[in-house]
Amino acid sequence: MTEFAKMLAGEEFDGGAEGIIKIRENASSLLQAINQNTDETQRHELFQQLLGSIADRRYFLCLHSAYIASFTRSLNRC
């Protein structure tokens, strides 16, 4: 079982494992790009990359910056 699978299952996992580090670094890079970007279309695309999908509500749930379900109505108002 991978460390990521353990994490999703709520089991003890190694947060320093290569796969977990890559996920965390990718999320950090996307967040930095989102925060530095003012174009709504580009920000929306970056949010989709980060969140996977964007629904029609305003709240989102983040599970360790890798598996994020979004319920966002207006991304630029979050």
N, C-alpha and C positions, 0 to 999 in steps of 0.2 A: 504494500500500500504506500502511495506517495505521501510526502509531508502535506501537500495540498489537500489530498483526499482525507487525510487524518484531520486537518484543520476544519474542513467542511463537515466532517462527521462529529465535530465537537470533541475530538480526542486530543490527547497531548501530542504536540508536534514540535519539530525543530524549526524555529523561526529564522535560523541562520542557514537553512538549507538553500542550495543554489536556486532551485525553482521558486521558493518563497521570496528570495532576494530579488529575482528578476521581476516577479509580479509587483513587488513593492516599488522597485525603481521605475517600472513602466507607469504605475499609477501616479507616482510623484512627478514624472516628466509630463504626463497629460495634465495634471492639475496646474503645473507651472505654466504650460501653454495656454490653458483656459484663463488663468488669472492675468496673463499678459496680452490677451487678445481682446479687441473691442468689436470685431466684426461678428454680428449675431449668427450668421450662417456658419462661419468657421467654428465659433464656440459651440454651436449645436452639434456639429460633426465631432468635435473633440469630446463633448459630453457623451455622445453615442458610443465612441470608442471606449471611454472610461466605464460607462454604465451598462453597456450592452444593448439596452433598449430604453426608450423614453415613452412613458405612458402619459395619461392626461390628468395628472394630479401634481401637487407641489412638494411632496415629501419623498425622501428616499432613505433606504436602509442600506448601510454599508457593513459588510461582513469582512473585516480585515483587509480592506482596500483591494480585494481581488475579485470578489463576486458581489456585484452591486445591482440591486433591483431598483429601478427608478419609478417614481410616481410624480412626474414633474409636469406642471402645466406651462409655466413660463420660466425657462432657464435663466433668463437675464434678470429675474426678480428674486431668485433664490438667495 
